[in-house]
Amino acid sequence: MNTPTRMAGYALGLAAVFAAALGAGKVVGGPDPVPPTAAHDGGGHGESQGGGHDSGAPEVPGGLQVAQDGYRLTPVDGGLPVGQAAPFRFRIVGPDGAAVMDYTPTHDKDLHLIAVRRDLTGFQHVHPTMAADGTWSVPLAADAPGQYRIFTDFRPAAREEALTLGVDVPARGDYRPAPLPAPTRSVTVDGYTVTLAGDLVPGTASKLTLSVSEGGRSVTDLQPYLAAYGHLVALRDGDLAYLHVHPDGEPGDGRTAPGPDITFYAEVPSAGAYRLFLDFQHAGEVRTAAFTAVAGGAELPPAPPAPGHDDDGHSHD
């Protein structure tokens, strides 16, 4: 047999062995890859944040990215003052490189801004105003020094879905992180008691009911705030993955009572510890009740080191 013939036979033999190996791998190695499950709602006031993504790919939870689908959150100011509010300015830059000028309102506002320290303290939910050049501005102050996460929740008019973009900004000073509070079913804020019923289950729509009372009496005249009787933000401890959900029903729909119960359906992406922040309005004032909730049997994270010491025992300057 000449050399070309021998080489051709050798190549055919390799092809046969390779095909057989593929077949054996298919049988012995396990089932075919399972397609990714549909991603949970990552924010954006309960709307999908897909917008141009491969429908089979899992989505990144809201707020973890400073840019998505060509849109970018660009701070104009480099940090937050501590104690005394000052304008915090930023732009939303679109795929064309220019500031986004046109928005579709979600719950009465073109843009919602959430600020929270990395240890999940100092939560604020505010609504900036936009100047003629597309620069947003809102008076903002940090309660204490530390690294803060700024979330912007908005829907450009050119998109069918909302976006939640996030960026870290510093508040200079001696940062002393606080431990995550233990889970509880009831918290009190400004004389109002808010009770939580229901549990977070990763990957499913979990029913959560928050009931508001004052002085031992149920509050049955909650006031609409941003077109709802309550707003709930969930943030995952560790990376601050953001989930913004809204209640089941709305004022004036003929079936939703103005308290004491506000029911939400929240889908968290994973096991872990979460902070839940409920905004509600009564007697003309908006108040925020905060809870720690644990999903999927996770444990609370360890407490941070004692103030003034690093993990290795050295003091801070």
C-alpha positions in Angstrom: 0.0 0.0 0.0 1.5 3.3 -1.0 1.9 6.2 1.5 -1.2 8.3 0.5 -3.4 5.3 0.7 -2.0 4.4 4.2 -2.6 8.0 5.4 -6.2 8.1 4.1 -6.9 4.8 5.9 -5.4 6.2 9.1 -7.5 9.3 8.9 -10.7 7.3 8.4 -9.8 5.2 11.4 -9.3 8.2 13.6 -12.7 9.6 12.4 -14.4 6.4 13.4 -12.7 6.3 16.8 -13.7 9.9 17.4 -17.3 9.3 16.4 -17.4 6.3 18.7 -16.0 8.3 21.6 -18.7 11.0 21.0 -21.4 8.3 21.1 -20.0 6.8 24.3 -19.7 10.2 26.0 -23.3 10.8 25.2 -24.4 7.6 26.8 -21.9 7.3 29.7 -21.1 10.9 30.4 -24.7 12.0 31.4 -27.6 13.7 29.8 -27.5 16.5 27.3 -26.8 20.0 28.8 -29.9 21.5 30.3 -30.9 24.9 28.8 -30.7 27.8 31.3 -33.9 28.5 33.1 -35.7 31.8 32.5 -34.1 34.5 34.5 -35.9 36.2 37.4 -36.9 39.8 37.2 -33.8 41.8 38.1 -35.5 45.1 38.9 -36.9 47.8 36.9 -40.2 48.0 38.8 -41.2 44.5 38.2 -40.5 44.6 34.4 -38.1 42.3 32.5 -34.6 43.7 31.9 -33.9 41.5 28.9 -33.8 44.0 26.1 -31.6 42.5 23.4 -30.3 39.6 25.3 -30.3 36.0 24.1 -33.6 34.7 25.4 -31.8 31.4 26.4 -29.1 33.1 28.5 -29.6 33.8 32.2 -29.8 37.5 33.0 -27.6 39.3 35.4 -29.6 40.5 38.4 -30.4 44.2 38.4 -28.0 46.8 39.7 -24.8 44.8 39.4 -23.7 46.5 36.2 -22.8 50.1 35.5 -23.7 49.6 31.8 -26.2 47.3 30.0 -27.4 47.2 26.4 -25.4 50.3 25.5 -26.8 52.4 28.4 -24.3 53.6 31.1 -24.7 55.3 34.4 -22.1 58.1 34.6 -21.7 60.1 37.8 -20.7 63.7 37.5 -19.8 64.0 41.1 -17.2 61.8 42.7 -18.7 61.1 46.1 -21.3 61.8 48.8 -20.9 64.3 51.7 -21.5 63.0 55.2 -24.3 64.5 57.2 -25.2 67.6 55.1 -26.9 67.1 51.7 -25.4 68.3 48.5 -26.4 67.8 44.9 -25.5 64.5 43.5 -25.4 64.6 39.7 -25.2 62.0 37.0 -26.2 61.2 33.5 -27.6 58.2 31.7 -25.7 57.9 28.5 -27.3 56.0 25.6 -26.0 53.7 22.9 -25.4 56.8 20.7 -23.0 58.3 23.3 -25.3 61.1 24.2 -27.3 61.7 27.4 -30.7 60.1 27.3 -33.4 62.8 27.2 -36.6 60.8 26.8 -38.0 58.4 29.4 -41.2 56.4 29.9 -42.5 57.1 33.5 -42.7 54.1 35.8 -44.9 54.6 38.8 -45.2 58.3 38.3 -41.5 59.1 37.9 -39.0 59.1 35.0 -36.3 57.8 37.2 -36.0 56.3 40.7 -32.7 56.5 42.6 -31.8 54.2 45.5 -28.7 54.8 47.7 -27.5 52.4 50.3 -24.2 51.7 52.1 -22.4 48.5 51.3 -23.4 47.0 54.7 -27.0 47.6 53.7 -27.5 50.6 56.1 -28.5 54.2 55.2 -31.2 53.2 52.6 -32.7 56.2 50.6 -35.2 56.2 47.8 -35.4 59.6 46.1 -36.4 61.1 42.8 -33.9 63.4 40.9 -34.8 66.0 38.5 -33.3 66.3 35.0 -31.8 69.5 33.5 -32.0 70.5 29.9 -28.7 68.8 29.1 -29.8 65.4 30.4 -27.9 65.8 33.8 -29.9 64.4 36.7 -29.5 66.0 40.2 -30.8 65.3 43.7 -29.8 66.5 47.2 -28.1 63.5 48.8 -26.1 62.9 51.9 -24.5 59.8 53.5 -25.5 59.1 57.1 -22.0 57.8 57.8 -18.7 57.3 56.0 -18.4 54.2 53.7 -18.8 52.9 50.2 -22.3 53.5 48.9 -24.1 51.8 46.0 -26.2 54.1 43.8 -29.0 52.4 41.8 -30.9 54.1 39.0 -34.1 52.5 38.0 -35.6 53.8 34.7 -37.0 53.1 31.3 -35.7 54.9 28.3 -38.4 55.8 25.8 -36.6 53.8 23.2 -36.8 50.5 25.2 -39.7 48.2 26.0 -38.1 47.2 29.3 -36.8 49.1 32.3 -33.2 49.0 33.4 -31.5 49.1 36.8 -27.9 50.3 36.7 -25.6 50.7 39.7 -22.3 52.3 40.6 -20.3 52.7 43.8 -19.5 56.1 45.2 -17.5 56.9 48.4 -18.4 58.9 51.5 -15.1 59.8 53.0 -14.2 59.1 56.6 -13.7 56.3 59.1 -15.8 53.4 57.8 -17.2 51.1 60.4 -19.4 48.5 58.9 -22.5 47.4 60.8 -23.5 43.7 61.2 -26.5 42.6 59.3 -29.5 42.6 61.7 -31.0 39.2 62.5 -34.2 38.1 60.7 -37.4 39.3 62.3 -41.1 39.3 61.5 -41.9 42.7 63.0 -40.2 46.1 63.0 -41.3 49.5 64.3 -40.6 52.8 62.6 -42.0 56.2 63.9 -44.6 54.5 65.9 -45.8 52.2 63.1 -45.4 48.5 63.4 -44.9 46.5 60.2 -45.3 42.7 60.3 -44.0 40.4 57.6 -45.7 37.1 56.6 -44.2 34.7 54.0 -40.8 33.5 53.1 -38.4 34.0 50.2 -37.8 30.9 48.1 -35.1 31.2 45.5 -36.2 31.0 41.8 -39.9 31.2 42.5 -42.4 34.0 43.0 -42.7 34.2 46.8 -45.8 35.8 48.3 -44.9 38.3 51.0 -47.6 40.2 53.0 -46.6 43.2 55.0 -49.2 44.5 57.5 -49.1 48.0 58.9 -50.5 49.1 62.3 -50.2 52.1 64.6 -50.7 52.1 68.3 -52.1 48.5 68.2 -54.7 49.3 65.5 -54.6 48.3 61.9 -53.9 51.1 59.4 -56.7 51.0 56.9 -56.2 54.3 55.2 -52.7 54.0 53.6 -52.2 56.7 51.0 -51.1 56.1 47.5 -47.3 56.7 47.0 -46.0 56.6 43.4 -49.3 54.9 42.3 -49.1 52.1 44.9 -49.8 51.5 48.6 -46.3 50.3 49.1 -43.0 49.7 47.4 -40.6 47.0 48.2 -36.9 46.8 47.4 -34.8 43.7 48.1 -31.0 43.7 48.1 -28.9 40.6 48.4 -26.2 40.8 51.0 -22.7 40.6 49.6 -23.0 41.9 46.1 -26.2 44.0 46.5 -28.1 42.4 43.6 -31.2 44.5 43.3 -34.9 43.5 43.0 -37.6 46.1 42.9 -41.1 44.6 43.2 -44.6 46.1 43.6 -47.7 45.0 45.3 -50.5 42.8 44.0 -53.1 45.4 43.0 -53.1 49.2 43.0 -55.2 52.0 44.3 -58.5 52.4 42.5 -58.6 49.0 40.9 -61.7 48.0 42.8 -60.1 45.1 44.7 -57.1 46.5 46.6 -57.8 47.8 50.1 -55.7 50.7 51.5 -54.2 48.5 54.2 -53.5 47.1 56.6 -52.0 44.4 54.3 -49.8 45.0 51.3 -49.0 41.9 49.3 -46.0 41.4 47.0 -44.7 38.7 44.8 -40.9 38.7 44.9 -38.5 36.4 43.1 -35.0 36.3 44.5 -32.2 34.8 42.3 -30.4 32.6 44.9 -30.1 31.5 48.4 -28.7 34.1 50.7 -29.5 36.9 53.1 -31.5 39.8 51.9 -32.6 43.2 53.2 -36.2 44.2 52.4 -37.1 47.9 52.4 -40.8 48.8 52.4 -41.8 52.3 51.6 -45.4 53.3 52.6 -47.2 56.5 53.1 -49.6 57.5 55.9 -50.7 60.9 57.3 -48.9 62.6 54.5 -45.4 61.1 55.2 -43.4 58.3 53.6 -41.7 55.9 56.0 -39.4 53.0 55.4 -39.5 49.7 57.3 -36.5 47.4 56.9 -36.3 43.6 57.4 -33.6 40.9 57.1 -34.9 37.8 55.4 -33.0 34.6 54.5 -33.7 32.5 51.4 -32.9 28.9 50.7 -31.7 28.0 54.2 -28.7 30.3 54.0 -26.9 31.5 57.1 -26.3 35.1 58.1 -22.8 36.4 57.2 -20.3 36.8 60.0 -20.2 40.1 61.8 -17.5 42.5 60.7 -14.4 43.0 62.8 -14.6 45.2 65.9 -14.2 48.9 65.1 -10.5 50.0 65.0 -9.1 46.6 64.0 -8.4 44.8 60.8 -8.8 41.0 60.5 -5.1 40.7 61.4 -5.5 42.7 64.6 -3.8 45.9 63.4 -5.4 49.2 64.2 -6.8 51.5 61.5 -5.0 54.9 61.1 
